[in-house]
Amino acid sequence: MRKTAITSPELTPPVGPYSQAILVDGFLYLSGQVGQDPATGRLAAGGIAAETEQVFSNAGAVLRAAALGFDDVVSVRVFLTRMGDYQAVNAIYGRHFAHPFPARTAVGVAALPLGACVEIDMIARGTNR
């Protein structure tokens, strides 16, 4: 099995022992993204909508680094600290994906890194370089 780390120059490097994404056997596994603004290192200000927009911006940067886009995403996991934010996240999510939509799971969690309200990870279909 050949694993290739994918790193976006648009984002700050990971702060722990993980990759932004790993490409293996034609699939790109994106690590979870929170709404961290790469310019400031802080969460996007403005609550759940701003954080979710930033999550998609960050994920888009990683996908672009692998020469992929949101149309290549086949599975998404959404982690929310407040399930009441589900509709707000869903509205933004729906602007990034078209039919047939990726498979998706949404889970309520007690806490997320940086005190984030939302974290999203993805799997996309790609090709090994």
TAGIBEL-V11343 format. One record per residue. RES is the residue in three letters. SS is DSSP state (H for helix, E for strand, C for the rest). PHI is phi in whole degrees, -180 to 180 (* if undefined). Layout:
RES;SS;PHI  RES;SS;PHI
This chain:
MET;C;*  ARG;C;-104  LYS;E;-111  THR;E;-123  ALA;E;-75  ILE;E;-114  THR;C;-131  SER;C;-91  PRO;C;-70  GLU;C;-79  LEU;C;-113  THR;C;-73  PRO;C;-62  PRO;C;-58  VAL;C;-91  GLY;C;-130  PRO;C;-82  TYR;C;-150  SER;C;-103  GLN;C;-61  ALA;E;-160  ILE;E;-128  LEU;E;-100  VAL;E;-149  ASP;C;49  GLY;C;84  PHE;E;-119  LEU;E;-106  TYR;E;-103  LEU;E;-88  SER;E;-65  GLY;E;-59  GLN;E;-115  VAL;E;-103  GLY;C;-80  GLN;E;-82  ASP;C;-75  PRO;C;-65  ALA;C;-74  THR;C;-113  GLY;C;79  ARG;C;-107  LEU;E;-64  ALA;C;-59  ALA;C;-78  GLY;C;122  GLY;C;85  ILE;H;-60  ALA;H;-65  ALA;H;-64  GLU;H;-63  THR;H;-65  GLU;H;-59  GLN;H;-68  VAL;H;-57  PHE;H;-68  SER;H;-63  ASN;H;-64  ALA;H;-63  GLY;H;-61  ALA;H;-63  VAL;H;-68  LEU;H;-60  ARG;H;-61  ALA;H;-62  ALA;C;-101  ALA;C;60  LEU;C;-126  GLY;C;-144  PHE;H;-64  ASP;H;-66  ASP;H;-89  VAL;E;-76  VAL;E;-112  SER;E;-151  VAL;E;-137  ARG;E;-122  VAL;E;-114  PHE;E;-116  LEU;E;-123  THR;C;-82  ARG;C;-135  MET;H;-62  GLY;H;-66  ASP;H;-86  TYR;H;-55  GLN;H;-66  ALA;H;-64  VAL;H;-65  ASN;H;-60  ALA;H;-63  ILE;H;-73  TYR;H;-53  GLY;C;-63  ARG;C;-80  HIS;C;-102  PHE;C;-128  ALA;C;-124  HIS;C;-65  PRO;C;-77  PHE;C;-71  PRO;C;-63  ALA;E;-64  ARG;E;-149  THR;E;-128  ALA;E;-125  VAL;E;-131  GLY;E;-86  VAL;C;-129  ALA;C;-75  ALA;C;-160  LEU;C;-134  PRO;H;-55  LEU;H;64  GLY;H;76  ALA;C;-64  CYS;C;-89  VAL;E;-145  GLU;E;-137  ILE;E;-134  ASP;E;-119  MET;E;-145  ILE;E;-125  ALA;E;-125  ARG;E;-91  GLY;C;-135  THR;C;-135  ASN;C;-72  ARG;C;-81
